[in-house]
Amino acid sequence: MIQLVITSDRICEIRESKLKPDENWKDNMKNLIDLFQATTSIIFSTVQQCPIPMRKVFYHIRKEVREVFNDPDVEYTAITGFLFLRFFVPAIMTPKLFGLADEYLTGNTERNFTLIATVLQKLANLLLFDPHESHFDAMNDVLAAEQANMKKFIDTLSSNDSDIEDNLSTHINEVDLDLMVARLCRYISAHQSTLEEALPDKDIISFLGELDSVFGEMKFLWKNYKHQQVKKRDNQLHSTAFTQSAPPTPISREKSRTASFREIEGQKVKRRHSFSLERISIVKTNSKSMT
């Protein structure tokens, strides 16, 4: 979406005092509505990409707020106030700070992002524009329609705890730590010149060495946690089976857990090579760089 707005030649300015002689208010308003709806459509389709821990937090926030406040909208705005006003809106206002653009925005592009963020913030608060914001009047019908989609998005995002737990196992199995490390390696390699300008060679080597150690620990923790989840799911399956048949012996239960873990491990695709300093071209081998 960010690239769509950046590469677009559309003008969204709707404040009449800022319109140029060759600009038309109705055309600009249509441009703003189109880009705003494209933005919300993309955001509302990202439920499954939201980290599971955050979804669990949203569920508990909504549950607690519902018990305290009588206003039905508060359980939604308690979440949107955090998710949109702390993540989506700032990223749209200044995409470069979030790695979504190569440079700071200027001119019409900057103004387009500001207007989109302004409307998105109003939607996140489940509000309409006031009369003193008359240049946004035409957006109120769009906002009223999008409020239903916003609530549906939050309903799905903060679904009950058991549904999130079901998704947790799938989420864990899909984690590809080696892929994430490989992407970071490519990013560091692409910014080799920036590192060389900012740091002396010995600091770069020290930094990369620390990364190597950190990723080794991360990989160990990830495998250990995944193993614990397998054991947890296996115990749940045995608990369910216990109500329908005789309980398994401790030996058979342990064998079952081991078999389940081996089966899942066997289904993994061939892993990429682990992170190593040799994969980063900026590591210096000249002995002078070590001094």
C-alpha positions in Angstrom: 0.0 0.0 0.0 2.8 2.4 0.8 4.4 1.9 -2.6 1.0 2.3 -4.2 0.7 5.8 -2.8 4.3 6.7 -3.4 4.2 5.7 -7.1 0.7 7.2 -7.6 0.4 10.6 -9.3 -3.0 11.1 -7.6 -3.6 14.3 -5.6 -5.8 14.0 -2.5 -5.8 17.6 -1.2 -9.3 18.5 -0.2 -8.8 21.8 1.7 -10.0 24.4 -0.7 -7.6 27.0 0.4 -4.7 24.7 -0.6 -6.1 23.7 -4.0 -4.2 24.8 -7.0 -6.0 26.4 -10.0 -5.9 23.3 -12.1 -7.1 21.0 -9.3 -10.7 19.8 -8.7 -12.1 19.2 -5.2 -14.3 16.3 -6.3 -11.5 14.5 -8.1 -9.2 14.9 -5.2 -11.9 13.6 -2.8 -12.4 10.6 -5.0 -8.7 10.0 -4.9 -8.6 10.2 -1.2 -11.5 7.8 -0.8 -10.0 5.3 -3.2 -6.6 5.3 -1.4 -8.2 5.2 2.0 -10.4 2.2 1.1 -7.4 0.4 -0.4 -5.5 1.0 2.9 -8.3 -0.4 5.1 -8.8 -3.3 2.8 -5.1 -4.3 3.1 -5.1 -3.8 6.9 -8.3 -5.8 7.4 -6.8 -8.7 5.5 -3.8 -9.1 7.9 -5.5 -10.8 10.8 -3.5 -14.0 10.4 -0.2 -12.0 10.2 -0.7 -10.5 13.6 1.6 -12.1 16.2 -0.2 -14.6 18.4 0.9 -13.0 21.7 -0.6 -9.7 20.6 -3.9 -11.3 19.7 -4.0 -13.0 23.1 -3.4 -9.6 24.8 -6.2 -8.0 22.7 -8.5 -10.8 23.7 -7.9 -10.1 27.4 -8.0 -6.3 27.1 -11.4 -6.6 25.4 -12.7 -9.0 28.0 -11.7 -6.7 30.9 -13.0 -3.6 29.3 -16.3 -5.2 28.5 -16.8 -6.0 32.2 -16.0 -2.4 33.3 -17.6 -0.1 30.7 -21.2 0.0 29.5 -20.3 1.7 26.2 -20.2 -1.1 23.6 -17.7 0.9 21.5 -15.1 1.0 24.2 -14.1 -2.6 23.9 -13.2 -1.8 20.2 -11.5 1.5 20.8 -9.4 0.1 23.6 -7.7 -2.1 21.0 -7.7 0.2 18.0 -6.3 3.0 20.1 -3.3 0.8 20.6 -3.0 -1.0 17.3 -3.8 1.8 14.9 -2.6 4.9 16.8 0.7 3.2 17.8 1.4 1.1 14.7 -0.5 1.7 11.5 -1.0 5.5 11.7 2.6 6.3 12.5 3.9 3.9 9.8 1.7 5.7 7.3 2.7 9.2 8.4 6.4 8.5 8.3 7.0 5.2 6.4 10.8 5.7 6.2 11.1 5.4 10.0 9.6 1.9 9.7 11.6 0.8 6.7 8.7 1.1 4.4 10.2 3.8 2.2 13.7 4.6 1.0 13.5 8.3 1.7 11.5 10.9 3.6 8.4 12.0 1.7 7.7 15.5 0.4 5.2 17.4 -1.6 1.9 15.8 -2.7 3.0 12.4 -1.6 3.6 13.5 2.0 0.3 15.3 2.0 -1.5 12.2 0.7 -0.1 10.1 3.5 -1.1 12.7 6.0 -4.7 12.8 4.8 -5.0 9.0 4.7 -3.6 8.8 8.3 -6.0 11.5 9.4 -9.0 9.6 8.1 -7.7 6.3 9.4 -7.2 7.7 12.9 -10.8 8.9 12.9 -11.9 5.4 11.9 -9.8 3.9 14.6 -11.7 6.0 17.1 -15.0 5.0 15.6 -15.9 8.7 15.1 -17.1 10.9 12.2 -15.7 14.3 11.3 -17.1 17.3 13.1 -18.8 20.2 11.3 -15.8 22.4 11.8 -13.9 19.9 9.6 -16.2 20.6 6.7 -13.7 19.7 4.0 -13.9 16.1 5.3 -17.7 16.0 5.3 -17.8 13.7 2.2 -15.7 11.2 4.1 -18.3 10.6 6.8 -20.4 8.2 4.7 -17.3 6.2 3.9 -16.3 6.2 7.6 -19.8 5.0 8.7 -19.6 2.1 6.3 -16.0 1.2 7.3 -16.9 1.2 11.0 -18.7 -2.1 10.5 -15.6 -3.6 8.8 -13.4 -2.3 11.6 -15.5 -4.0 14.3 -15.5 -7.2 12.3 -11.7 -6.9 12.0 -11.3 -6.5 15.8 -13.8 -9.3 16.5 -11.6 -11.7 14.5 -8.4 -10.3 15.8 -9.4 -10.7 19.5 -11.3 -14.0 19.1 -11.7 -16.2 22.2 -8.6 -17.7 23.8 -9.2 -21.3 22.7 -9.3 -20.3 19.0 -6.0 -18.4 19.4 -4.5 -21.4 21.2 -5.5 -23.6 18.2 -3.8 -21.1 15.8 -0.7 -21.1 18.1 0.4 -24.6 17.1 0.1 -23.8 13.4 1.9 -20.5 13.9 4.8 -22.3 15.6 5.1 -25.0 13.0 5.3 -22.4 10.3 8.2 -20.4 11.8 11.3 -20.6 9.6 14.1 -19.1 11.7 16.7 -19.9 9.1 14.7 -17.9 6.5 14.5 -14.9 8.8 18.3 -15.1 9.5 19.0 -15.4 5.7 16.9 -12.2 5.1 18.8 -10.4 7.8 22.1 -11.5 6.2 20.9 -10.1 2.8 19.9 -6.9 4.5 23.3 -6.5 6.2 25.1 -7.3 2.9 23.0 -4.7 1.0 24.0 -2.1 3.5 27.7 -3.0 3.6 28.8 0.5 2.7 26.7 2.1 5.5 28.3 -0.2 8.1 31.8 0.5 6.8 31.2 4.3 7.0 29.7 4.2 10.5 32.0 1.7 12.2 35.6 0.7 12.2 36.4 -2.8 10.9 37.0 -4.4 14.3 33.6 -3.2 15.6 31.9 -4.6 12.6 33.5 -8.0 13.2 32.6 -7.8 16.8 29.0 -6.9 16.0 28.6 -9.8 13.5 30.2 -12.2 16.0 27.6 -11.2 18.6 24.9 -11.8 16.1 26.3 -15.3 15.4 26.1 -16.1 19.1 22.6 -14.7 19.5 21.2 -16.6 16.5 22.6 -19.8 17.9 20.8 -19.3 21.2 17.6 -18.3 19.4 17.7 -21.5 17.4 18.1 -23.6 20.5 15.3 -21.8 22.3 13.0 -22.1 19.3 13.5 -25.9 19.0 13.1 -26.3 22.8 9.9 -24.3 22.8 8.5 -26.2 19.8 9.3 -29.5 21.5 7.4 -28.3 24.6 4.4 -27.4 22.4 4.4 -30.9 20.9 4.4 -32.4 24.3 1.6 -30.1 25.4 -0.6 -31.0 22.4 0.1 -34.7 22.9 -0.9 -34.5 26.6 -4.2 -32.8 25.5 -4.9 -35.6 23.1 -4.3 -38.2 25.7 -6.5 -36.4 28.2 -9.3 -36.5 25.6 -8.7 -40.1 24.9 -8.7 -40.9 28.7 -12.4 -40.1 28.9 -13.2 -42.5 26.2 -10.9 -45.5 26.9 -8.5 -46.8 29.5 -5.6 -44.5 30.3 -2.3 -45.4 28.6 0.6 -46.5 30.7 3.4 -44.0 31.3 5.7 -46.0 29.0 3.2 -46.0 26.1 2.5 -42.3 26.7 6.1 -41.4 26.5 6.6 -43.5 23.4 3.6 -41.7 21.8 5.0 -38.3 22.6 8.4 -39.2 21.2 6.8 -40.6 18.1 4.8 -37.4 17.6 7.8 -35.3 18.0 9.8 -37.4 15.5 7.0 -37.3 13.0 6.8 -33.5 13.1 10.6 -33.2 12.9 10.6 -35.6 9.9 8.1 -33.5 8.0 10.3 -30.4 8.1 11.8 -29.3 4.8 15.5 -29.3 4.4 16.9 -26.4 6.4 19.1 -23.7 5.1 22.6 -23.4 6.2 23.0 -21.7 9.6 24.1 -18.1 9.9 27.9 -17.8 9.9 30.3 -15.0 9.6 31.7 -16.4 6.3 28.3 -15.5 4.6 28.8 -11.8 5.2 31.1 -10.3 2.7 32.0 -7.3 4.9 34.1 -9.4 7.4 37.7 -8.5 6.8 40.4 -11.1 6.7 43.3 -8.6 6.6 45.1 -8.8 9.9 45.3 -5.0 10.0 41.5 -4.8 10.4 41.8 -6.7 13.7 43.9 -4.2 15.4 
